[in-house]
Amino acid sequence: MELMKDPVTISTGVTYERKNIEKWFFTYKKKTCPATMQSIENFGIIPNHTLKRLIVSWQSNEDSKSSCSSPSLSQSQPCPSAKHDEIQALLSTIVSSPFKVNSIKKLRSIIEIDDEMKDDFIQSNGVEVLVQILDQTIMESSDFVTFRACEEALSVLHQLPITEEEKTFELLSKQESTRSMAIMLQRGSAEARLHTITIFRKMAKTEYDWSFIVQDQGIDFFKSLLELVSDEICSKASSCALEVLIEILRASKKNRLRAIEAGAVCVLIELLQDSNRSKCEKMLHLIKLLCECAEGRQALVEHGIGIVAITKKMLHVSNAATKIGVKIIWLVCNFHPTERVLEEMLMYGSVKKLLALLHVDGRSSTKDKVVKIFKMHGNSWKRYPCFPYDLKDYLGFVNDSS
């Protein structure tokens, strides 16, 4: 029960005071771990720098407690929270013991109380402790105990604020950490996946560079995101995944090609039909980004309900949805205007809705795109017998006045 001066970790993951464990191994010639009684073959000893920093932090906070009683010092130095000692004790246990899950659960219940507890946890180097657990998942991915500890660590980390100015972002954006979270998206429980995508959503609001994780995880990363987008049970996970995808696809064309390869266009089109307003706008935005690539436009027009799904949302959901829908149709008309596509647009009502937009008062970028579409393909549509006769005169007016 004494405070450690030189904490070290052995091969079983348990931390001891250096002089004591060395005496156990080399003086008493023991070949087991004192805490777990596991047989040991590797007697290597690694300094536990994280626990050492926790001890130093705890000592400095103990010293500051007396300062809080002094009015002159309490104004310049924040006092620890009411749960400070418990937070420190739990972090020490997490670092030194191989049995981490219960301690992290207790830590989670404390963090949930209020922002003061979160701040205390961060100041106590808690983020560093939990990120180390994430990093262990890469090396010990088949270890169920380590995997469960990682899931619990994410249940704490997702509650913290993540901005570029904070240390939390710096630690979570490390390559090892992002790789661990990507693995968790693919293999974790439903709750762990929600916590992970919540963290990614917060990171997406920063200037985080997604190139490493996309290159490292490839198509599997996009498949796991699309699975979350398709989640009909957890709306929050689905919404977060959409926002993360938008930021990733916005970043580069390579990312869009990977998403297309993962089947993003087909997934989004099929989900679009029954989506609410908020999700509809995000899905349309994603489809628009994908259709900026030839491969994305090809996937859209080859899908049985691609054109009709976009058309149904125009003039039906919101002004934003209509605007994005017109952009998608314009991309298809401009770069992929096959005879079959133009016929589908006429049969499924795309042309009729585009004509309706021409009646909107005033000028806008959306209306300008509609005019350009008719300049390109108006004469083709007029040849079809199903084209509304009462709209032919108006269409002729558009072509003449252009």
Buried (B, 14 or more C-beta within 10 A) or exposed (E): EEEBEEBBBBBBBBBBBBEBBBEBBEEEEBEEBBBBEBEBEEEEBEEBEBBBBBBEBBEEBEEBEEEEEEEEEEEEEEBBBEBBBBBBBBBBBBBBBBBBBEBBEBBBEBBEEEEBBBBBBBBBBBBBBBBBBBBBBBEBEEEEEBBBBBBBBBBBBBBBEBEEEBEBBBBBBBEBBBBBBBBBBBBBEEBBBBBBBBBBBBBBEBEBEBEBBBEEBEBBBBBBBBBBBEBEEBEEBBBBBBBBBBBBBBBBEEBBBBBBBBBBBBBBBBBBEEBEEEBBBBBBBBBBBBBBBEBBBBBBBEBEBBBBBBBBBBBEBBEEBBBBBBBBBBBBBBEBBEEEBBBBBBEBBBBBBBBBBBEEEEEBEBBEBBBBBBEBBBEBBBEEEEBEEEBEEEBEEBEEEE
